[in-house]
Amino acid sequence: MRTLFTTFIVMALCLSCAPQLSMPEVDIPSKYLYGDIATVDSVGGEWWQIYGDEVLDSLERLAIRQNRNVAVAASRIESARYNLSVARSAFMPSINAEVSAESEYTTPEGETHEFVLQPTVSWSVSLFGALRNTQREARAQMLSTVWAYRGVMLSLSKEVATAYFTILQCSRSLEIAERTHLLRVESAALIDSLARYGMSTGLELDQANSLVYTAAADVEQYSRALAQAQLSLATLLGDTPEKLSDKTPLGQLSLESIPQAIPAGIPSDLLRRRPDIMESYYELQAASARVGIARSNRFPSISITGSGGLFGSTVKELFADGHWKWGATGGLAQPLFNFGGLRNREKMARAAYDEARLEYEQTLLNALEEVESALVAIATYRAQMERYAQYVKANGRIAELTKSLYQAGMSNYLDVISTEQTWYESQLQLVGLVAQQYINYADLVMALGDGWQDVDGN
C-alpha cells in the first residue's frame, strides 16, 4: 500500500511540472529602418525639457499632480499591492481561537457545564504549485498595473504637449489672420478712394472687400479653435474651464527652437521601457501563472489542522493544571471525477495564455511601426519646413511686387488678390508645419515609451 501511494505521488509530481507554453515570437531588428537621423541615446527623465520651454514644463508638472486619470491609475497600483499581500498570506497557516460555554440538563436534578478555550491552526499545503502560481499571478498583475500607470503618465504628458502646441499654433494663426484683416481693410479703403476718383472700378472694390470678409471669417475660425484648445488643456490639467485664464501659455513657435537631436535608442530598448509592452508582458506572465494554477488544481492537496485548548466544567477549573487537550489531523484530497471541469479549466487558461501571447506580439509590432513612423515624420517635416519657409518668403516678395505694379498701373487687381491670398495661406501652412514638427517629437517619445522615469519620483 505504501509503495502504491509513493508511486502515485511520483507520477503526480511528474505530470504537474510546469506546463509547456509557447513563447512569443517576434524578430527584433538591430536598428531602426529610419534611424539614420537618430542617436542611440534614450530620452530619459522629463522628456518635454527637450523643447526648453518653461511654460510647457510647468504645465506638464501641474497635469501630473492634478489629472484625475493619473490618480485613478495610482489607486489601481495600491489595490494590486493589497492583492499581492492577500496572495502571499495564503502561504501561511490560519490561526483562529474559540471561546465557548455550554450547559446541559441531564436529569431534573442534575446539570453539567463545559467551558472551552481552544485555538485552532490550519494550513492548506499545495504539493503542485497552486499557491506559488497564485502569488506569481498577483505579482505579475501588480507590475502590469505599475506599467499601466506609467503609460497613463506618458500619454498624459504627450497630450498636454500636443494641446499646448495646438494653442500656440492657433494663437499664431490668429495673429496672422488679424494682421491680414487689418491690411486688407486698409487696402479696400484705398481702392474705395481710387474708385471715387475714377481710378478704380467697382469690380476691384468688390474684390478687395471679398478679401476683407475672408480674413474676418478666418479670425473667427482661429478664435474658436484657440478657445477649444484651451478648454482641452484645462481638462488635462485637472481644472475647470474658468480657471484656465491665468494659465494661458505665452510661448512661441519658431523654427530655431525645434529640437535637433533625436535620441531613439535601439529597437530592443522597447522591450524594457515602453509601458504598453511591459504591461502586456506582465499580463502574459499572469496568464502563464493562471495556467499553472488550473493545472495544479487537478492534483492532490494536503490540509493540516491542529487544535488544542483548555477544557473544564467550571471557569476556575478551566485554568487549573492538567486540563490542556490537543489534537491534530491531516488529509490528502485528490479530485477524482467532475465531468472534465478541471481539465477544461486548464484548457481555457491555456487559450487565454495564447491570446495574451498574441496580444504581446502585436503590441511589439505596433510599437516598432510607430517609432519608424515618428522618425520618418521628423526627418521629412524638417526638410519640408525649410523649403516651405523659403516658399513663404518668395510669396511675400511676389505679393509686394504685384501690389506695387498694380499701383503703377502695370497689373490688374486680380493678380494682387491671387498673390496676397497665396502668401496668406502659405504663412498659415508654415505655422501648421512648425507646430506639427513640435508634436512629432512628442509622438516619437510616446512611441519609444521613454520619458516616464523620475516623473513620479521613482
C-alpha positions in Angstrom: 0.0 0.0 0.0 2.8 2.4 0.9 4.5 1.6 -2.4 1.3 2.3 -4.3 0.9 5.6 -2.6 4.5 6.6 -3.2 4.2 5.7 -6.9 1.0 7.8 -7.2 2.8 10.9 -5.7 5.8 10.5 -8.0 3.5 10.2 -11.1 1.5 13.3 -10.0 4.7 15.3 -9.5 5.9 14.4 -13.0 2.6 15.3 -14.5 2.4 18.6 -12.6 5.7 20.0 -13.9 5.5 23.5 -15.3 3.2 23.4 -18.3 4.8 23.7 -21.7 3.7 27.0 -23.2 4.6 28.7 -26.5 6.8 31.7 -26.1 6.3 35.0 -28.1 8.0 35.0 -31.5 8.9 38.4 -32.9 12.2 39.2 -34.7 13.6 42.4 -33.2 15.7 44.3 -35.7 19.1 45.5 -34.6 18.4 49.1 -35.7 15.6 51.2 -36.9 14.9 51.4 -40.6 14.7 55.2 -40.5 17.2 55.6 -37.6 20.0 57.2 -39.5 18.8 60.6 -38.2 18.7 59.4 -34.6 21.2 58.8 -31.8 21.4 55.6 -29.7 20.8 57.5 -26.5 17.4 57.4 -24.8 15.4 60.5 -23.8 15.1 59.7 -20.1 13.9 62.0 -17.3 11.3 64.6 -18.1 11.3 64.3 -21.8 9.5 67.6 -22.5 12.6 69.5 -21.5 14.0 68.9 -25.0 11.9 71.9 -26.0 13.4 74.2 -23.4 10.0 75.8 -22.8 9.4 76.8 -19.1 5.7 77.3 -19.7 5.3 73.7 -21.0 7.4 72.4 -18.1 5.1 74.0 -15.5 2.0 72.7 -17.4 3.3 69.2 -17.5 4.1 69.1 -13.8 0.7 70.6 -13.0 -1.1 68.0 -15.1 0.7 65.1 -13.4 -0.2 66.4 -10.0 -3.9 67.2 -10.7 -5.1 65.0 -13.6 -7.8 62.5 -12.4 -6.7 59.7 -14.7 -3.3 59.6 -13.1 -4.9 59.5 -9.7 -7.1 56.6 -10.8 -4.1 54.7 -12.2 -2.2 55.2 -8.9 -5.1 53.9 -6.9 -5.1 50.7 -9.0 -1.5 50.1 -8.1 -2.4 50.3 -4.4 -5.3 47.8 -5.0 -2.9 45.4 -6.8 -0.4 45.6 -4.0 -3.0 44.6 -1.5 -4.0 41.8 -3.8 -0.4 40.6 -3.7 -0.4 40.7 0.1 -3.5 38.6 0.1 -1.9 36.0 -2.2 1.2 35.8 0.0 -0.9 35.3 3.1 -2.2 32.0 1.5 1.3 30.5 2.2 0.9 31.0 5.9 -1.1 28.9 8.4 -4.5 30.3 9.6 -4.9 30.7 13.3 -8.3 31.0 15.0 -9.5 31.0 18.6 -12.8 29.8 20.0 -14.2 30.5 23.4 -17.4 28.7 24.4 -19.5 27.8 27.4 -22.2 25.1 27.4 -24.7 23.9 30.0 -26.7 20.7 29.7 -29.6 19.4 31.9 -29.2 15.6 32.1 -31.9 14.9 34.7 -34.4 17.0 36.6 -31.9 17.1 39.5 -28.6 17.2 37.6 -26.8 19.8 35.4 -23.4 19.7 33.7 -21.3 22.6 32.5 -18.4 22.8 30.0 -16.1 25.8 29.3 -13.7 25.7 26.4 -10.8 28.0 25.3 -9.5 26.5 22.1 -7.1 27.9 19.5 -7.0 26.2 16.0 -4.2 26.2 13.5 -5.0 25.1 9.9 -2.7 25.0 6.9 -3.5 24.1 3.3 -0.4 22.8 1.6 -0.4 22.6 -2.2 2.1 19.9 -3.4 2.0 21.1 -7.0 2.5 24.9 -7.1 -1.0 26.3 -6.8 -0.1 28.7 -4.0 3.2 29.6 -5.7 1.5 30.3 -9.0 -1.2 32.3 -7.2 1.5 34.6 -5.8 3.2 34.8 -9.2 -0.1 35.8 -10.8 -0.7 38.5 -8.2 2.8 39.9 -8.6 2.5 40.0 -12.4 -0.8 41.8 -12.1 0.7 44.3 -9.8 3.7 45.0 -12.1 1.3 45.2 -15.0 -0.7 47.9 -13.1 2.5 49.8 -12.4 3.4 49.9 -16.0 -0.2 50.9 -16.9 0.3 53.8 -14.5 3.5 54.9 -16.2 1.7 54.6 -19.6 -1.1 56.9 -18.3 1.5 59.5 -17.3 3.4 59.3 -20.6 0.2 59.5 -22.6 -0.9 62.5 -20.4 2.4 64.3 -20.9 2.1 63.8 -24.7 -1.5 65.1 -24.7 -0.5 68.2 -22.7 2.3 68.9 -25.1 0.0 68.4 -28.1 -2.6 70.7 -26.6 0.0 73.3 -25.8 1.5 73.4 -29.3 -2.0 73.4 -30.8 -2.7 76.5 -28.7 0.5 78.2 -29.9 -0.5 77.3 -33.5 -4.0 78.7 -33.2 -2.6 81.8 -31.4 -0.1 82.4 -34.2 -2.6 81.8 -36.9 -5.0 84.2 -35.2 -2.3 86.8 -35.2 -1.7 86.3 -38.9 -5.4 86.4 -39.7 -5.9 89.6 -37.6 -2.9 91.4 -39.2 -4.0 90.3 -42.7 -7.5 91.5 -42.0 -6.3 95.0 -41.0 -4.1 95.2 -44.1 -6.9 94.2 -46.3 -9.2 96.8 -44.7 -6.7 99.5 -45.5 -6.3 98.1 -49.0 -10.1 98.1 -49.5 -10.3 101.7 -48.2 -7.6 102.7 -50.7 -9.5 101.0 -53.6 -12.6 102.8 -52.5 -10.8 106.2 -52.6 -9.5 105.4 -56.1 -12.9 104.4 -57.3 -14.4 107.7 -56.2 -11.9 109.5 -58.5 -12.5 107.1 -61.3 -9.1 105.5 -60.9 -10.5 102.1 -60.0 -13.6 100.1 -60.9 -16.4 98.9 -58.8 -15.3 95.3 -59.6 -12.0 95.9 -58.0 -13.6 97.4 -54.9 -15.8 94.3 -54.6 -12.8 92.1 -55.0 -11.0 94.0 -52.2 -14.0 93.7 -49.9 -14.1 89.9 -50.5 -10.6 89.6 -49.2 -11.6 91.6 -46.1 -14.5 89.2 -45.5 -12.4 86.1 -45.9 -9.8 87.3 -43.4 -12.6 88.3 -41.0 -14.1 84.9 -41.2 -10.7 83.3 -40.5 -10.3 85.5 -37.4 -13.4 83.9 -36.0 -12.3 80.4 -37.0 -9.0 80.7 -35.3 -10.5 82.4 -32.2 -12.9 79.4 -31.9 -10.0 76.9 -32.4 -7.9 78.7 -29.8 -10.7 78.7 -27.2 -11.4 75.0 -27.8 -7.7 74.1 -27.4 -7.6 76.0 -24.2 -10.6 74.1 -22.8 -9.0 70.8 -23.8 -5.8 71.8 -21.9 -7.8 72.8 -18.9 -9.3 69.3 -18.7 -5.9 67.7 -19.0 -4.6 69.9 -16.1 -7.5 68.8 -14.0 -9.0 72.3 -13.9 -12.4 73.6 -14.7 -12.6 75.9 -17.8 -13.0 79.0 -15.7 -9.6 78.5 -14.1 -7.5 78.5 -17.3 -7.4 82.2 -17.9 -4.4 82.8 -15.7 -2.6 79.8 -17.1 -2.8 80.6 -20.8 0.6 79.7 -22.4 2.7 82.6 -23.7 5.3 80.7 -25.5 6.1 81.0 -29.2 6.6 78.6 -32.1 9.8 79.1 -34.1 11.9 77.1 -36.5 15.1 77.8 -34.4 13.8 76.3 -31.2 12.8 72.9 -32.7 14.9 70.1 -31.1 17.6 68.8 -33.4 18.9 65.7 -31.7 16.7 62.6 -31.9 17.6 60.2 -29.1 15.8 57.0 -30.2 18.0 54.2 -28.8 17.8 50.8 -30.4 14.7 48.6 -31.1 15.4 46.1 -28.3 15.1 49.0 -25.8 11.4 49.0 -26.4 11.1 45.6 -24.6 12.1 47.1 -21.3 10.9 50.8 -21.4 7.7 51.1 -23.4 4.8 51.0 -20.9 2.3 49.2 -23.0 4.8 46.5 -24.0 5.8 45.9 -20.4 2.2 45.9 -19.3 1.4 43.3 -21.9 4.4 41.3 -20.9 3.3 41.1 -17.3 -0.3 40.3 -18.4 1.3 37.4 -20.3 3.2 36.3 -17.1 -0.1 36.4 -15.2 -1.8 34.3 -17.8 1.0 31.8 -17.6 0.6 31.6 -13.8 -3.1 31.0 -14.2 -2.3 28.0 -16.4 -0.2 26.7 -13.6 -3.0 27.2 -11.1 -5.5 25.5 -13.3 -3.1 22.5 -13.8 -2.2 22.1 -10.2 -5.9 22.1 -9.2 -6.2 18.8 -10.9 -3.8 17.2 -8.4 -3.8 16.4 -4.7 -3.5 19.0 -1.8 -2.8 18.4 1.8 -4.7 20.0 4.6 -3.3 20.0 8.2 -5.4 21.1 11.2 -4.2 21.3 14.7 -6.3 22.3 17.7 -5.8 22.4 21.4 -7.0 24.2 24.4 -8.3 24.3 27.9 -11.4 22.4 28.9 -13.2 22.5 32.3 -16.6 22.2 34.0 -16.1 25.5 35.8 -14.2 28.7 34.9 -11.8 28.1 37.7 -11.1 24.6 36.6 -10.5 25.9 33.0 -7.2 27.4 34.2 -6.1 24.5 36.5 -3.3 22.2 35.7 -4.0 19.1 33.7 -6.9 20.5 31.6 -5.0 21.0 28.4 -6.0 18.9 25.5 -4.8 18.9 21.9 -5.2 17.1 18.6 -4.1 17.2 15.0 -5.5 15.9 11.8 -4.2 15.7 8.3 -5.7 14.8 5.0 -4.9 14.4 1.3 -7.6 15.5 -1.1 -7.5 14.3 -4.7 -10.1 15.4 -7.3 -11.4 12.2 -9.0 -14.2 12.9 -11.3 -16.1 16.1 -12.1 -17.1 15.6 -15.7 -14.0 17.2 -17.2 -14.5 20.5 -15.4 -10.9 20.9 -14.1 -9.4 19.7 -17.4 -11.5 22.2 -19.4 -10.5 25.0 -17.0 -6.9 24.2 -17.8 -7.6 24.3 -21.5 -9.4 27.7 -21.0 -6.4 29.0 -19.2 -4.1 27.8 -22.0 -6.3 29.5 -24.6 -6.2 32.7 -22.5 -2.4 32.5 -22.4 -2.2 32.1 -26.2 -4.4 35.2 -26.6 -2.2 37.2 -24.2 0.9 36.0 -26.2 -0.5 37.1 -29.5 -1.5 40.5 -28.0 2.0 40.9 -26.7 3.4 40.2 -30.1 1.0 42.6 -31.8 1.8 45.3 -29.2 5.5 44.9 -30.1 4.9 45.1 -33.8 2.7 48.2 -33.4 5.5 49.8 -31.3 8.1 49.2 -34.0 5.8 50.7 -36.6 5.0 53.8 -34.5 8.7 54.5 -33.9 9.6 54.2 -37.5 6.6 56.4 -38.5 7.6 59.1 -36.0 11.3 59.0 -37.2 10.4 59.4 -40.8 7.9 62.1 -40.0 10.5 64.2 -38.1 13.0 63.8 -41.0 10.6 64.7 -43.8 8.9 67.5 -41.9 12.3 69.1 -41.2 13.1 69.3 -44.9 9.5 70.3 -45.8 9.6 73.2 -43.3 12.9 74.5 -44.7 11.6 74.5 -48.2 8.3 76.0 -47.1 9.9 78.8 -45.2 11.7 79.8 -48.5 8.3 79.5 -50.3 6.7 81.9 -47.8 9.4 84.5 -48.2 9.1 84.2 -52.0 5.3 84.7 -51.8 5.8 87.7 -49.6 8.1 89.3 -52.2 5.8 88.4 -55.0 2.8 89.9 -53.2 4.6 93.2 -52.5 5.9 93.5 -56.1 2.4 92.7 -57.6 0.9 95.4 -55.4 3.5 97.9 -56.5 2.9 97.1 -60.1 -0.9 97.5 -59.7 -0.4 100.9 -58.0 1.8 101.8 -61.0 -1.0 100.7 -63.4 1.1 97.8 -64.7 -1.0 95.0 -63.3 -4.7 94.3 -62.6 -6.2 93.8 -59.2 -6.9 90.1 -59.8 -3.1 89.5 -59.7 -3.0 91.3 -56.4 -5.8 89.1 -55.0 -4.1 85.9 -56.1 -0.6 86.7 -54.8 -1.9 88.0 -51.5 -4.1 85.0 -50.9 -1.2 82.6 -51.8 1.1 84.5 -49.3 -1.5 84.5 -46.6 -2.3 80.8 -46.9 1.4 79.8 -47.1 2.0 81.6 -43.8 -0.7 79.6 -42.1 0.6 76.4 -43.7 4.1 77.1 -42.3 2.7 77.7 -38.8 0.9 74.3 -39.1 4.1 72.5 -40.2 6.2 74.0 -37.4 3.5 73.1 -34.8 3.3 69.5 -36.2 7.1 69.1 -36.1 7.0 70.0 -32.4 4.2 67.4 -31.9 6.2 64.9 -33.9 8.9 64.8 -31.2 6.1 64.1 -28.6 4.9 61.3 -30.9 8.4 59.9 -31.0 8.8 59.9 -27.3 5.4 58.3 -26.9 6.4 55.6 -29.4 9.7 55.0 -27.7 8.0 54.7 -24.3 10.7 56.9 -22.9 10.4 59.9 -20.6 8.4 58.3 -17.7 11.5 57.8 -15.5 11.6 60.2 -12.5 8.3 61.7 -13.4 6.7 60.1 -10.3 9.8 60.3 -8.2 10.7 56.6 -8.7 
